[in-house]
Amino acid sequence: MGPTPSTTLPFHILIHLQEPKSYAEAAKHPEWREAMEAEIQALEKNHAWFLTTLPVGKKPIGCNYSPVAKPVTVRLFLTLAAANGWALQQLDVNNAFLHGNWDEDLHMSPPEGYQVALGLVCKLEQSLYGLKQTSRQWNVELTVKLQEYGFSQLAHDHYLFTLSTVSGLLALLVYVDDILITEPSLTYLPSVKSYLHNLFTIKDIGNARYFLGLEIARNSTRIYLAQTKYTQDIIMDTGLQHAKTVSTHSPQGVKISTDSGALLQQPDFYRCLVGRLLYLGFMRPDIFHNVQYLSQFLNHPCEVHWNAALHVVRYLKGCSSKGHVGS
């Protein structure tokens, strides 16, 4: 059973991004190599580190990325914009984690692809992506600046800010270095953008099209939210790209309980799949409750639980572009 017309995402107005999963994969593509080189150049330009030998007794840390998603807040934010027909704009803060004060004594192994002499490490002079200290420092820095402008930070989600204006409410959502702004009109939004531009190096993307793996399309009355690429990645990773689709999200006539046979030999596969389906479920109410039920068996999953999770994937294969519609 395919997606209904009211929930099918129009492919031709979406931006689909294929993100590499490792340095080796990224290095195969010129555009990603260029992006990585630009990132290194920006770090060097901002004096994020200097090369030195590792002091005796010190251990270098690795460098990686650790984003944190808040899907419920994102969905509510986007639905709010759609329901009211508000403008929805997106900004990208370049090298966000280079902002903020830094007083840590840390040495880092050189990033992959960064050519340095043997035995040298990077002594950090500024905060960087992937460090547990940096997320807080960037959040503190941005929060202070937004509050100075007049924004209020919501207690239940520190990445959501609101500003009361004459024309109504202006809301701003932050996810690491991506920012969404919505407002009833474009009255105050330009001045907020200008304020942030004066503080940070920002790319003005304009109308939001792709955010946290969410594909966004809208017209004057509706907003379409889908995770087509994310869904297709799940289908590929489970090896079900050639599997027959099913019309229901749960197997018929199959009893699923805690006592459902032999335990899986590799339970982490099940936990990973259910975790990905849970994230997808925030934009897919049709699978949400079923996946929530499957999450009850994460500690001791059995083959029947695994097959039930794969059944969900086969269902998704038949409606991968189905999403949430706000109006």
Secondary structure by P-SEA (a helix, b strand, c coil): cccccccccccccbbbbbbbccaaaaaacaaaaaaaaaaaaaaaaaccbbbbcccccbbbbbbbbbbbbbaaaaaaaaaaaaaaccbbbbbbbcccccccccccbbbbcccccccccccccccccccccccaaaaaaaaaaaaaaaaaabbbbbcccccbbbbbccccbbbbbbcccbbbbbccccccaaaaaaaaaacccccccccccccccbbbbbcccbbbbbaaaaaaaaaaaaccccccccccccccccccccccccccccaaaaaaaaaaaaaaacccccaaaaaaaaacccccccaaaaaaaaaaaaaaaacccbbbbcc
